[in-house]
Structure formats: C-alpha cells, structure tokens
Amino acid sequence: MRNNHTEEILLDRPGVDDISSFIKRWLSECRVSKRDSLRVQLAMEDQLLNICEHFDEKAKCTFGTGKRFGVPYVFIKYEGERFDPSSGFELSEKFLANLGLTPQWSYQDGVNTLYLRAPRKPLKGEAFLLIAVVSAILVGLLKFVLPQDTMSAVSSFALKPISDSFMNVLNTFIRLMIFFSVITGICSADSLKDFRTMGKTVIGRLITRSVLGTGLCVVLLCLIPVFHFNIGAGSGALQVDGLVSLLFSAFPKDPFTPFIEGNMLQIVFMAALTGCVLLLLGNKVFEIHNLVEKLTRLFMQIIESVCKLLPVYIFVSLVTLIWSNDAGIFVNLWKPIVFCLVFCFALMIGKIGFSAARVRISPIRLFSKIKKTVLIGLLTASSSTALSEMIDINEKKLGVSKRLNRFALPLANILCGSTCGASFVIILCFMAEYHSVSVDIDWFVNLWILCSVMSMATPPVSGGMIAILGILMKQLGIPSSGLAVAALLGIVTDFIETSSRIGIIHCEILLQANKLNMLDHDILMPKQ
C-alpha cells in the first residue's frame, strides 16, 4: 500500500467502514503499534460518523493519507456548511484529546478539513535518561582531574544557566497548563444533569480518597523512622493560626499574582471556580469550553516539547551536584524507592480487598480481572497507555455501566491522586532529610495539603511531575539544588505509583457503580 493515497468517497455508513478499514491496514503497514492504531481508528471513526449524520449520509469527501516528517497522517476534506465534528465528543474522547489523539478541524473557502496525525512512536525516554545519568557520573569524575577554577567557570557560565533556563520555561507554561486542565476537567461533566446524578458522588469520593491516602502517608512517615528529620524548636503542637493562614492564602488578591509567584493553591482555586461557573452556564458559553480545551492541548504540547530536553537538564544538574561535593545524596536513594513501593502496593492491595468484600467477590478473582492493566502501568509508567484496556475491563469484566465508566474513568485518571500524592510526600521528605530542613507539625500539614492538591493537578505529560516537585520544594523551603535527584526519584517512583493507581481506579469505579446501582453482577460474577 502506498504511503500517500487520495481518493473520493461518499461518506455514508458503508463509506465510514471502508475508510476505517483502510486506516487500519495503512497504519499496520506503517508499523504503528496495535494499541495506537486502535486509538487512531476510534478517534477518526467517531468524527466520521458525526459528519455522516450531520449531512444525512450525502457528503462527498476527499480522503487522503501520507507521512509528514516521518509521522503518518490522514485527512478528510468535505465541502458544505461550517461543521466541526468534534462538537459531538463524549468524555472519553475529550480525555484522548489530552493525549494528542484528537483530529484537528479547520474551515476555509467553504471546505471543512479534518486532519489526524498518528501517535508518534514513543522514544525510549528511559534510555536517554540512563545515558544522561551515566554521562553525568563520568563527567563528574573529572573533578579529580580538572582545576577547581575550571569547574567553577563551567558551572557558572554553562551548566547553571542551562539548568535555570529549562526550569524557568517549564514553570512558565506548567502554571498555565494546570489552570486550563483543571477547568477542562470540571467542564467535562458536559451538563449539570450528569454532574448532579453522577458527578457529586464520583468527584467527591475521588477527592476524599486522594486526600486521605496522602495524609496516611504523611502520618506513617511521622511515626515510622524511615527518615530522620531536623525537628524545629516550635514543633510541639499544630499552630492553628498557621493552618488558617494557609487555607485563606488560597484566595488570590488579583488574577495575575498567582501566576507570577507560582502559588499553586491560588491557581487551582481560580481554575476550580472558573470551571464551576462555566459548568453552570452550560451551552451559553459553549465556545469558551472549546477554547479552554484547545488551550489545554496547546500548553500540554508545549510542555511535552520542552521536556524533550529533560535528559539535558538531568545531565547538567547532576554534574553540578557532583562537582559541588554534594554526591552523598545518592547513597540513600533506596529508602524512598522501597518505601514508595511498599506503601503504594499495600494501598492497592487494601483497596482490592475492601472492594471485593463490598461486591462479594474473591479478592484473588478481582485482581485476576485487572492484573493486565496493573502490569501495563508497571512497565510503562503511563495510565494513558492502559486507557483502552481499562475501559474494556471495567465494562466487560467488572460489569460497570458504560455511561458511568465513560464519565468516571477520565475523571479518575486526573483526580485519583492518593499514590501520586504519596510519592510526592516520600520524595519531599527524603529531600528535607538530606538538606536538614527544619520541620514541625505545621510543615507536615502544609506538606499534606500541598501534595494532596498538586497530585490532582499534575499534568499527564512527561516532565509534569518534575515541574510540580520544583514548585513544592520551593514552597516547603527545600533547596532547589537537589531537584535533579528529586526528578530521578520521580521518574523511578512513577512506575510504582502508576501501576498501583490503575488498580485503585478500577476498584474505585467498581465501588461507585455498586453504590449507584450501575453494576451488572452477572458480568462481574458470571454463573458457572
């Protein structure tokens, strides 16, 4: 089959099937993975059906395929009135939009154009990071050969400017990304009816579990001597005025200062308030909804582009760390990794056991139904990679209603942050221990609140966690010199927390379906 192909076709239902079949064969020959090929097919077929229904199966279109810069793409051009087929998106398609899988629509000179680029074959990011770490260690060993003046000059005029520039650019866009993604998440309820019937239960439970899971991690780290903290002088009791001050600090004095200062509590508060107002106004502000979604995708794409330089940042930061005689931090890296492993999987096992008891199924049998996606998360550190399998398992193996599943699963991927918040807590406590940061009860309360909030606002892109860690370290008084190490820990623990979070999401949606009477027990426990 040719890489470049163009033909005219009547866009009725058989035509949609023909195009979908062609896309499948074409992507297969382009060596696109089956998982990504299925995503592209589903995303494009949904749009084609919208066009087909809008024009009463009478639209004649030009269908084309090809490659641009080595990336496969498909396009559909159809004449007629201005019609954006993405206006019929369901919530699951909106979530796929955040993964860069949404067709791009444009209208010019009476012609509608629908364009979809196939997902890029993922680069082996772990390999690049490993090369960066090994290279940094080798270059760091030059400290025994190079004069101190030379190392100081290289650090001051090359390494530090590169490191600072990367973080400045990342922080600039991550604040805007979080603001618009929170709004998009709230507006994804589509209507007040969905929000009232399912949204209150789903969102309330997800947020509550995230806050409690993060808080449990903080309590355990205070009780179990995993890390040795530098306890401050005034840490005998929780200062109520400090807690009240923290809570009221979430209210900004103007809409610009939070973005300038990087106050994430205020940014999330403004985004949540804006999202709720847009949801209340409904179709009256439909165009604003679309604009926010597009801005979310724009800033997410920018962050993904910036984070391609992450190995460079890791390299220069680790070299600077080693040359400054601060390499002792690597000795105890095993502690946060092991604790994160034990805590996250214990949380998942406990959730599986509790859920199994509520729906009256064997815990082993329940785990056997979800183990595939848990393994995908452990191997890829990406819940988006497991999304299609999660949808399928929830509906075909767990018996969750399709309506609830398509509404709750995207929200759960954003708001189910108990393991993500726990990984933040563990990494920040490790960094506080190493840098001998003075802590007290107020500090731990701040840690709990900030990590709970940020776990639900972390963008689902590579590098998002690093930017969040940088912001949290600054607000908790932890020196930024160890951010490269925190970033490495974040990358490693991401595999652990993603895997356990996927298992928890399955169980949480199962419980919500059971509570809302939207669970098919015959599918969950088929009769022998």
Secondary structure by P-SEA (a helix, b strand, c coil): ccccccccccccaaaaaaaaaaaaaaaaaacccaaaaaaaaaaaaaaaaaaaaaacccbbbbbbbbbcccccccbbbbbcccccccccccaaaaaaaaaccbbbbbbcccbbbbbbbccccccaaaaaaaaaaaaaaaaaaccccccaaaaaaaaaccaaaaaaaaaaaaaaaaaaaaaaaaaaaaaccccaaaaaacaaaaaaaaaaaaaaaaaaaaaaaacccccccccccccccccaaaaaaaaaccccccccccccccaaaaaaaaaaaaaaaaaaacccaaaaaaaaaaaaaaaaaaaaaaacaaaaaaaaaaaaaaaacccccccaaaaaaaaaaaaaaaaaaaaaaaaaaaacccaaaaaaacaaaaaaaaaccccccaaaaaaaaacccccccaaaaaacaaaaaccccaaaaaaaaaaaaaaaaaacccccaaaaaaaaaaaaaaaaacccccaaaaaaaaaaaaaacccccaaaaaaaaaaaaaaaaaaaaaaaaaaaaaaaaaaacccccccccccc
